[in-house]
Amino acid sequence: MSKASKQVEKPWREDDVTDIVLEYLTEHPQASDTLKGIAEWWIMRQHVRVEVNILKKVLSQLTGSGVLEASGEGENQRYRLKENQGDRRS
């Protein structure tokens, strides 16, 4: 199994969930939802946001090290394996 196919889930701490709920309500002060809705929408929305930030950093590092090349700008920027690089993953 490659590193890319492994996903390690770290347990959620109560403090983390508290911060996420309060951050969501700061951004959307009129929001209200059920327990299930909060779990599915508020919590997962923040989780995805964090994952995207991690991915952005990884793509930047891989581009900077010459493994990937980027084309375009902003939200339309695309990434691909840099030509003649082969498989440089460890």
Summary of the structure (lengths in Angstrom):
residues: 90
radius of gyration: 17.8
end to end distance: 12.5
largest distance: 52.8
contacts: 159
relative contact order: 0.09
helix: 56%
strand: 9%
